[in-house]
Amino acid sequence: MLESIISTIICDTYEKQFRSNPDTSLAMKITFSLPIDYDKEEGSRAIELMLMYKGYVGVFSREIFSVVPREGIDFEKDCLKQGYEYKDGFTEWKLLSCHDSCWRSDGVDRFIFTNSKRLSYIKTLFNWYTEEHLTEREQGEFRKLRN
């Protein structure tokens, strides 16, 4: 039930705020926090959902992280041990859907339902998504994923 509500809010917001916008460099990005395995690491993990329109609605996702192994932390001094640092990075963007109508079910719904057990929270109820203005290079990279 909650998954359906979240998916509907995302899709309706995208339709009203982004899809009819003539600026095809404009994309909608939602970042969901993911839990980390505190037995193994400290830091943060998240998954991003990106929606954009250029003829068809493209739905993409990737994971981002900033983590350090627990053995690299000096808990008594509350600092990192020498030779350790946070590893920051992200996975490649993955195409979930690129369609005129099925982007809701094949893209957003499937993403929410597949990841529902992993999604921790959206940072805030206000400004829960960001407007991304993609460069020509970024738009080209996303177009390559569609083909």
C-alpha positions, 0 to 999 in steps of 0.5 A: 500500500505505502509503495503504491502511494510513494510511486503515485506521488513521484509519477504525479509530481513528475507529470505536473512539474517536469514532463510538460516543461520544454527544457529537455535538459531538466530532470527529476532526481529523488534520493533515498537513504539505504541502510548500511551494515554497521557490523562492517562499515560506517558512513552512508549509502543511498539510491537515486532515481532519475526521471527525464523526458526527451521523446520518451520518459527515461527512468534511471537509478544508481547507488551512491556511497561514502563508507569506511570499514569499521576496522579503520575507525579508532572509536576511542579517539573518534577518528579514522586510523592512519591509512584509512579514509572514506571511500566515496563513489557510485555505480553506473546509471542503470536504465529501468524504463524508457517509454511513453506510458509504461515508465510508471509501471516498468520504471517507477513502480518496479523500482519502488516495489523491488527496493521497498525493503531497502529504502530507509527514508527520503531526506525531507517531505519538503524539497524531497526531489531536486531539479537537475539541469543536465549538460549536453554531455550528461544528456548524451550519456543517458541517451546511450543507455536508452539505445 
